[in-house]
């Protein structure tokens, strides 16, 4: 749980530093989401194909929402 808090705090710190530049903020968010999903997939040792597909669908949805 502390890893999630630390990662979120790190993302927020990066976002605040680059808030003046929207493209940097979007890039920081993309990097955080990529890292989060990669960590999630690695942590699911024998993840089923459906769980991985679900993560990818959620990721694509997050990207669409942010860019809208």
C-alpha positions, 0 to 999 in steps of 0.5 A, a space after each residue: 500500500 505504501 508503494 502505491 502512495 509513494 508512486 502517487 505522490 511521485 506522480 503528483 510531484 512531477 505533475 505539479 512541476 510541469 503543470 505550466 506545460 500541458 504536454 509535459 503533464 500528459 507525458 508524465 501521466 502516460 509514464 505513470 500509467 505505463 509504470 502502474 500497468 507494468 507493475 500490476 502485470 508483473 505482480 500478477 504471477 499467473 494472471 489470466 488473459 482476461 485480467 491483462 485485457 481488462 488492464 489494457 482496456 482501462 488504460 486505453 479508457 484513461 488515455 481517452 478521458 484525459 485527451 478529451 
